[in-house]
Amino acid sequence: MIPTVSASASSSFAPLIPSISTPTHAPSLSVGKANSLSFPSSPKTSRLSPHFSSLRSPLPMRPPAAVSIEKETMETERPDTFLRESESGEVRVRFEKMIRDAQDSVCQALEAVDKVGKFKEDVWSRPGGGGGISRVLQDGAVFEKAGVNVSVVYGVMPPEAYRAARSASPDQKPGPIPFFAAGISSVLHPKNPFAPTVHFNYRYFETDAPKAPRQWWFGGGTDLTPAYIFEDDVKHFHSVQKKACDKFDPTFYPRFKQWCDDYFYIKHRGERRGLGGIFFDDLNDYDQEMLLAFATECANSVIPAYVPIVERRKDMPFNDQHKAWQQLRRGRYVEFNLVYDRGTTFGLKTGGRIESILVSLPLSARWEYDHKPEEGSEEWKLLDACINPKEWL
Amino acid sequence: MIPTVSASASSSFAPLIPSISTPTHAPSLSVGKANSLSFPSSPKTSRLSPHFSSLRSPLPMRPPAAVSIEKETMETERPDTFLRESESGEVRVRFEKMIRDAQDSVCQALEAVDKVGKFKEDVWSRPGGGGGISRVLQDGAVFEKAGVNVSVVYGVMPPEAYRAARSASPDQKPGPIPFFAAGISSVLHPKNPFAPTVHFNYRYFETDAPKAPRQWWFGGGTDLTPAYIFEDDVKHFHSVQKKACDKFDPTFYPRFKQWCDDYFYIKHRGERRGLGGIFFDDLNDYDQEMLLAFATECANSVIPAYVPIVERRKDMPFNDQHKAWQQLRRGRYVEFNLVYDRGTTFGLKTGGRIESILVSLPLSARWEYDHKPEEGSEEWKLLDACINPKEWL
């Protein structure tokens, strides 16, 4: 079943959307010996159909053999560009340069904060064009796990998505719509429970619909996920986001702050995963140059928004109870990312590079049955703010 | 959007399916002060629609106000039955008695193994009928987290599911189909990395379609998830499953063993979460009495299949590396349950009792970037068996 998810689904850490020939599962590349092990056929998709079908056929249907999809190739060197040689789209070129510069400067700043941990780099490409650079700092002095990825993807959007979107008649059957996507995405999980997690992701999309003008749009955001509230930290973080927004449009911050609160919502808990920031998607009703500059400004604001906070909190003394609460909130982070995040779930379903997609998950997380923080406690205050988003400025 | 998932989706730890008037999110009951906090409106579902919609409307759509759904009420005492007073379905009555007896005997056996930890019990009911008993032993001497739940649910199946299943014309619009579901579900996560996790779940469904005879079916299974392979343990576990199956039909074990390998498959990893056991669903093409006896036999086989293994392994010495590997495999367990398990995902989307659904998650779990066990190591052997399911008998 082809998921009818928009190509703009990659709002997460996922390396955007892979070029997919058939959206079925693919062999994992994360297994040491995987390539020489035989891969199982896909599980019976028939179990997803309504149960009545099996009143007629109670035996589990045997799955069809897995269909191969284009997988990434690991590279030993970073190429100058992941764009195709014939590429002439100027915004594509400048956007790729921007995210690669941002990756360099963010990683450099984080290594300076951590002092001990160093980023490990994996470079990959796809035979059909595109690729990515994944950088991970794991188990450093300050950071439990920090991932900063860039990717450039040439893909094909399922026709259903395009048809639904254009309100075309169901009789019309346009072919698959080629698209281009480039983005930077990052999740930083510090060790100290008083130092917050931060996530950011900025991306640019283009489509080439047959007999239609090229469509393009920008998306992204930066959001803060602490386990404990330090109001000064949250105000600082939001004020940097607001400042970046205000340079372009005074309506941006209030709109994108609200959008962020709406997006990072764990429905089944009735909570957000954190205290928000900004989030936007599908932006194309502004000047393209302005939005490129805006995305650049946002990406360049991550370090000034976050580093002063983590510097203040990274060495604060804490006890086991603080750590356990941080781990519980990390469990909520896992729930959001695996259940709701559109980029992650789309990436998982369509054979994206798993290690790049799931590097957003924390090194460790915790689930306690029916945990209820004591009313009025610091833990309760955080939870209250995740249930009832506040205006921080 | 109403998920067109079969009512038999509850193959997990989830307390089956709640009676739903509107499948939207509901306030969390797990938050200490939640009932007195104001709840947020639901996030904009419009973000799930294809991105093109926002080319016409770039602003995030404000969500509609949350619609109330029937939530559970916490009870101070276990009722004799969760069945409605007018209940006359004999199999319903006997199935409820069976799962409640099984819950008692499993919990008693586990407390005897743990010696220190005791089960905490939560009893809940729904105003429209049905309810459940959740029992959790957390942070015991042997068990990190052990949950054993029973539930009895009166629900309504979305008409789409019924229509699709019956291959009826799309013009026919049957009303929602009432159903009844009762089940026991359990996940036991021990502390020692050499002691395996076990999950089991047995359930019985009935539907009352208008102008159609009552439909019924059984589902369930028991599966083993170790972090390290002790072949004797796995053989013992599978042999007890086979023995239970063989009493009823010699085809059961091979079919249900295969079904289990197919079901507990983490598509994006190309791995199973564990080493299988048995799994079946939608069974109704046998004598109803036979299947009731079979489900009873399976439920009664959990303790003989599992307890000897955990007794052998619970006190084995281990080091940090063993523990870290166990935690990594627990991460895979979380991935399966949150991304693929039909009962869990359906429960999360439709407002089931969150604490009962998610008690299946381990107390703690771990994700390392690009972890690859050394070829030939014990960790690698486990992974190999998860990628290439074996015949253990």
Contacts between the chains, C-beta under 8 A, distances in Angstrom:
chain1	res1	chain2	res2	distance
A	4	B	50	7.3
A	5	B	48	8.0
A	5	B	50	7.9
A	6	B	49	7.3
A	6	B	50	4.2
A	6	B	51	3.9
A	6	B	52	7.4
A	7	B	51	6.7
A	8	B	51	3.8
A	25	B	267	4.0
A	25	B	268	6.6
A	25	B	270	6.8
A	26	B	270	7.4
A	27	B	270	5.0
A	28	B	268	7.4
A	28	B	269	4.9
A	28	B	270	3.9
A	28	B	271	6.8
A	28	B	387	8.0
A	30	B	269	7.1
A	30	B	370	6.2
A	30	B	371	7.6
A	30	B	372	7.1
A	31	B	269	8.0
A	31	B	270	7.3
A	31	B	271	7.4
A	31	B	372	7.0
A	31	B	383	6.1
A	31	B	387	6.5
A	32	B	372	3.8
A	32	B	373	5.9
A	32	B	374	7.2
A	32	B	375	5.8
A	32	B	380	6.4
A	32	B	383	7.8
A	33	B	375	5.4
A	33	B	380	6.6
A	33	B	384	7.0
A	34	B	270	6.9
A	34	B	387	6.9
A	37	B	384	6.4
A	37	B	387	5.3
A	37	B	388	5.9
A	38	B	388	6.2
A	39	B	270	5.8
A	39	B	387	7.2
A	40	B	261	7.7
A	40	B	265	7.1
A	40	B	270	7.0
A	40	B	272	8.0
A	40	B	387	6.9
A	40	B	388	7.0
A	40	B	389	7.0
A	42	B	265	7.8
A	42	B	267	7.1
A	43	B	262	4.2
A	43	B	263	6.4
A	43	B	265	4.1
A	43	B	267	7.2
A	44	B	259	7.9
A	44	B	262	5.1
A	44	B	263	7.9
A	47	B	262	7.9
A	47	B	263	6.7
A	47	B	281	6.8
A	47	B	342	7.4
A	48	B	5	7.7
A	48	B	342	7.4
A	49	B	6	7.3
A	49	B	164	7.4
A	49	B	165	7.7
A	50	B	4	7.1
A	50	B	5	7.8
A	50	B	6	4.2
A	50	B	161	4.5
A	50	B	162	7.3
A	50	B	164	5.3
A	50	B	165	3.8
A	51	B	6	3.8
A	51	B	7	6.6
A	51	B	8	3.9
A	51	B	165	6.9
A	51	B	205	7.7
A	51	B	217	6.7
A	51	B	281	7.2
A	51	B	282	4.8
A	52	B	6	7.4
A	52	B	161	8.0
A	52	B	162	7.1
A	52	B	165	2.9
A	52	B	166	6.1
A	52	B	215	7.6
A	53	B	165	5.9
A	54	B	217	7.9
A	54	B	281	7.2
A	54	B	282	3.7
A	55	B	165	8.0
A	55	B	215	7.0
A	55	B	217	7.7
A	55	B	282	7.1
A	55	B	284	6.4
A	55	B	285	7.9
A	58	B	282	6.1
A	58	B	283	6.2
A	58	B	284	7.0
A	58	B	285	4.7
A	59	B	255	6.8
A	60	B	255	7.3
A	60	B	258	7.2
A	60	B	259	4.6
A	60	B	262	6.3
A	63	B	262	6.8
A	120	B	369	7.7
A	122	B	370	7.2
A	136	B	369	4.4
A	136	B	370	7.6
A	138	B	368	6.7
A	138	B	369	5.6
A	145	B	367	7.7
A	145	B	369	7.0
A	147	B	369	7.0
A	161	B	50	4.6
A	161	B	52	8.0
A	162	B	50	7.4
A	162	B	52	7.3
A	164	B	49	7.5
A	164	B	50	5.2
A	164	B	52	7.9
A	165	B	49	7.8
A	165	B	50	3.9
A	165	B	51	6.9
A	165	B	52	2.8
A	165	B	53	6.1
A	165	B	55	7.9
A	166	B	52	6.2
A	205	B	51	7.9
A	215	B	52	7.8
A	215	B	55	7.0
A	217	B	51	6.8
A	217	B	55	7.6
A	255	B	59	6.7
A	255	B	60	7.3
A	258	B	60	7.0
A	259	B	60	4.6
A	261	B	40	7.8
A	262	B	43	4.2
A	262	B	44	5.2
A	262	B	47	7.7
A	262	B	60	6.2
A	262	B	63	6.9
A	263	B	43	6.5
A	263	B	47	6.7
A	265	B	40	7.2
A	265	B	42	7.9
A	265	B	43	4.2
A	267	B	25	4.0
A	267	B	42	7.2
A	267	B	43	7.1
A	267	B	348	7.5
A	267	B	349	7.7
A	268	B	25	6.6
A	268	B	28	7.5
A	268	B	348	4.3
A	268	B	349	7.6
A	268	B	351	7.7
A	268	B	354	5.4
A	268	B	357	7.9
A	269	B	28	5.0
A	269	B	30	7.2
A	269	B	354	6.6
A	270	B	25	6.7
A	270	B	26	7.4
A	270	B	27	5.2
A	270	B	28	4.0
A	270	B	31	7.4
A	270	B	34	7.1
A	270	B	39	5.8
A	270	B	40	7.0
A	271	B	28	6.8
A	271	B	31	7.6
A	281	B	47	7.0
A	281	B	51	7.1
A	281	B	54	7.2
A	282	B	51	4.7
A	282	B	54	3.9
A	282	B	55	6.9
A	282	B	58	6.2
A	283	B	58	6.3
A	284	B	55	6.4
A	284	B	58	7.1
A	285	B	55	7.8
A	285	B	58	4.8
A	327	B	364	6.9
A	331	B	361	7.4
A	334	B	334	6.3
A	334	B	338	7.3
A	334	B	365	7.7
A	335	B	338	6.5
A	335	B	358	7.9
A	338	B	334	7.4
A	338	B	335	6.5
A	338	B	338	4.1
A	338	B	339	5.4
A	339	B	338	5.4
A	339	B	339	7.6
A	339	B	345	7.4
A	339	B	348	6.2
A	342	B	47	7.5
A	342	B	48	7.5
A	345	B	339	7.4
A	348	B	267	7.5
A	348	B	268	4.2
A	348	B	339	6.2
A	349	B	267	7.7
A	349	B	268	7.6
A	351	B	268	7.7
A	354	B	268	5.4
A	354	B	269	6.6
A	355	B	369	6.1
A	355	B	370	4.7
A	357	B	268	7.9
A	358	B	335	7.9
A	358	B	367	6.4
A	359	B	369	5.1
A	361	B	331	7.3
A	361	B	367	4.1
A	362	B	367	6.7
A	363	B	366	6.2
A	363	B	367	6.3
A	363	B	368	6.8
A	364	B	327	6.8
A	364	B	364	6.2
A	364	B	365	6.9
A	364	B	366	4.9
A	364	B	367	7.8
A	365	B	334	7.7
A	365	B	364	6.9
A	365	B	365	5.6
A	365	B	366	7.9
A	365	B	367	8.0
A	366	B	363	6.2
A	366	B	364	4.9
A	366	B	365	7.9
A	367	B	145	7.7
A	367	B	358	6.4
A	367	B	359	8.0
A	367	B	361	4.1
A	367	B	362	6.7
A	367	B	363	6.3
A	367	B	364	7.8
A	367	B	365	8.0
A	368	B	138	6.7
A	368	B	363	6.8
A	369	B	120	7.7
A	369	B	136	4.4
A	369	B	138	5.6
A	369	B	145	7.0
A	369	B	147	7.0
A	369	B	355	6.1
A	369	B	359	5.1
A	370	B	30	6.1
A	370	B	122	7.2
A	370	B	136	7.6
A	370	B	355	4.7
A	371	B	30	7.5
A	372	B	30	7.0
A	372	B	31	6.8
A	372	B	32	3.9
A	373	B	32	5.8
A	374	B	32	7.0
A	375	B	32	5.6
A	375	B	33	5.2
A	380	B	32	6.3
A	380	B	33	6.6
A	383	B	31	6.1
A	383	B	32	7.8
A	384	B	33	7.1
A	384	B	37	6.3
A	387	B	28	7.9
A	387	B	31	6.6
A	387	B	34	7.0
A	387	B	37	5.4
A	387	B	39	7.1
A	387	B	40	6.8
A	388	B	37	6.0
A	388	B	38	6.1
A	388	B	40	6.9
A	389	B	40	6.9
